[in-house]
């Protein structure tokens, strides 16, 4: 299902929107009533607590002798949570995109093929510095 709506409901919402558009050009266009389309029921987003985010950041240090060849999953989730990144942005990060000295991430080729800078707090910078060392 898309965003909690049934396919029939989605089609009816699309038809209603198109009919509203056509009604501007001709008075004979009939627009289905808004009650005919039930509202979307979106899943409530989960907001991580400060404690959960700290747990994400500490987890890479559990296995002191082993250093993964790529970002550890918990470090990845911590970065997503701390910087507010989309998962695809976090997965496409390269070492050159992390400006530890400037406390900035450079996100390249986002949704509309643009780049953006994401400022980081001192906490994730410290974790990333330790990880890079």
Secondary structure, DSSP 8 states (H G I E B T S, - for coil): -BTTB-HHHHHHHHHHHHHHHHHTT-TT-----GGGS------------HHHHHHHHHGGGGSTT---SS--HHHHHHHHHHHT--HHHHHT--GGGEETTTTEEEE-S-TTS--EEEE--HHHHHHHHHHH-
